[in-house]
Amino acid sequence: MAEAGPENGNVRDDEARAEYVYQLVLEGIVSGSFAQGSRLRERELSDMYSVSRIPVREAIQRLEQDGFVATFPRRGAVVRQLTLTDVNELFDVRLCLETFAAREAAARVAEGGDGGRLGELMEASKAAIDEDRTDDVVLISAELHAEIVRLSGNRLLMESVKPLFGRMRWIFGLAHNRSNELQREEHTQLCNAILNGRPELAYSLAYSHIELGREPVLAGLAETLEP
């Protein structure tokens, strides 16, 4: 890993090093390599990623701001313990932001916007589900939802939802109780509404897709997460 690290010639500035560490630690949290409640020690992360402790500290501060890490006296930084309230709040925010994004994305396509990448992800999602590649299903699903936001053209929305999609991957990696076949059908309908330039239909399908996913995820996490 040291050979690929930004301190070895790829990227030199402090902001890029902090981003590098942020992405690696975030991936570790989302994948479960850093379990909920585990400590994130600056020195260990510094050695692990071959960077100084300054970008590690900055990355941890960002992860705390984005809701992945909590800091406690004498314990330092630890991976947050998710709660069912956190999960419910995620779905509530998704209902507000992603439905808006779907409507705007469809409107932009209707005006000539390029939905090619969304179409590619829709097909990739179908293939992952048909081939029962569970890990890829979660990853591609997150990419598909992120592409809808990107296609909306709203730059502030794009920046705002970055932590949101990290949480989606985190939560769906812990509990993914809905039928993949149902999700495939819902994704196909939603993407087709966007690609056909139908804003109100896209809004309605995005809303139902998100809301229908709430109860199975909550049920799957009810025995492992505190309220």
N, C-alpha and C positions, 0 to 999 in steps of 0.2 A: 504493500500500500504506500510505503514511503516514496517509491519511485513515481507514483502518480500524484503525489501531494503537491499543493500549490506552492509550498515553500521550496520545492526542488526545481523551480524554473518555469512551471506552467503559468502561474499567476502570482504576482508579487504583492499587490496592494492589500492592506489590512481588511478592507471590506470584502474582498473576494475570499480571503482565508476564512473569515467568519461565516460567509455563506456556504463555503465548502464543508465546514464542520457542522453547521446547522443542518444541511441536507443529510449528512451521514448519520448524525444522532437521531434526526427525525425518522429516517428509514429504520434505524435500530428500534425505535419506540414502536413504530407502526407494525413492524414485522414480529415484534415480541422479543427481539434479542435483548432489549432493555425492558425488563418486566415492570409492571406497575408497582410502585413502591420502592424500586431499586434506586440506589444512590448513583449520582453522576459525579464522579470525582474529577476535578480539573486535571490533576496530574496524570491520571490514568488515560483520560481522553487525549491529552496532549501527546503522550507517548504512543497511543494507539494510532493517531492520525498524523504523527510527525509534524506537529505544529507547536508554536509556543502556547502558553496558557492564556494569552490575551484574546485571540480569536475564539478559544474555547469558552472563555467567560462571556464574550459577546453573544456567542451562539446560544448559550444556556439562558441568557437574559431574554433573547428573542423567543426561545421555546417557552419560557415562562409567560411572556406576553401573549403568545398564541394559544396558551392553555394546555400545553403538553407536560409542563414541569412545574413543580411547586418548590419553594425554598423555605426551609425551617431553621431556626436557631440551633446551632451545634450539629445538626444533621446535614446542612447544606442543601444542595439541589437533589430532588428525587423525582422520578417519573410519577406523574399524577395518578391517583386512584380514581378511575372513572366511576360515575354513579348513574343510576337510571335517570335522574334528573338531567344530567349532562346529555344523555342520549335523546331524551324528549326535547330538550332545547335545541339540539342539532336539527331534529326534524322540523321544529317550528321555524327556525331560521331558513332552512332549505325551502320550505313552503313559500316564504317571502321572496327569497332571492332567485332561486332557480326557476320558478314559474315566470317571473319577470324576464329572466334571461331567455327562456324558451320563446316567449312572445316576441321579444326584440330580435332574436336570431331569425325567426321565421319572417319577420317584417324585412329584415336586411336581405334575406334570400329572395323575397318577393321583389326587391328593388335591384336584384342582380348580384347579390353577395355570393361568394364561392363557398358552397357547402361540401366540397369534395372530401375534405378531411373527415367531416362528420359521417359521410357515407362509408368511408373506409373503416372507421371505428365501429360503425354498426355491423358491417360484415365481419370484422375481426371478433366482435362480441359473440355473434352467432356461431362462428367457428369454434371459439373457446368453449362455449356451452355444449355444442354438438360433440366435441371431442373430450368433454368432461375434464378440462384443465382448470381446476377450481381456483388456484392462485391467479392464473391469468384472467379469469372471469372478474375477480375483484379489481385487479389493476386496470383492465380495459374499461370496465364500468366507470371507474373514477375518471379515466381519461376522456371517456365519452361525455360525461357530465361537464367536465372542465372545458371541452371543446364547444359545448353549447354556450357556455358563458363567454368564451373567447369570441364566438360567432356573433354574440350580441353587440360587440363593438364598444361596450362601455368599459373604459379603462379602469375607472375607480372600482367598479364591480369586480373586475378581474383580480385586482390587488386584494380586495376585501375577502374573496372566497378562497384564497390560497390556503390559509390555515383550516378552513372548513373542509376542504377536500382531503387534507391530511387526517383530520378526525374521522371522516367517512371511511377511509381505508383502515384506520385503526379499529373502529367499531365493527365494521363489516368483517374484518379479519377475526374478530372475537365471536361474532354471531352472524351467520348468514343462513337464516332458516327458510327463506322463501324459495319456492321452486325456480330453478334457473330457467326452465322453459317458460314460465310466466313472465319472468323478467325479460327474456329474449323477445317475447311478443310485445310487451310494453315498450321496450326500447325501440323496436321496429316501428311501432305506431307513432311514437313520439318523434323519432328522427324523420320519418316520412312526412309528418305534418310540417316540420321545420323545412325540409328540403322541397316541399311543395308550396312553401310560402303561405301557410295558413296560421296566422298569429294566435287567434282565439282558440283554435283547436289545439295548438301546441301548448298554450297555457293550461287548458283543461287536462290534457293528457299528462303534462308534467306534474300537476297537482295530484291527480289520482295515483300516479306512479309512486310519488314520494309518500303519500299518506298510506297507501296499501302496504308499503314496506315497514311502517312504524311498528305495528303490533307484533309481527313475527320476530323482529329484532329485539324488542323489549322482552318478549316471552323467552327468547333464547338466552338473554342475559340476566333474567330475574333471579336465578339461583346463585349467580357469581358476583353481582354488583349490589352495593348498598343503594337504598332509595335516594 
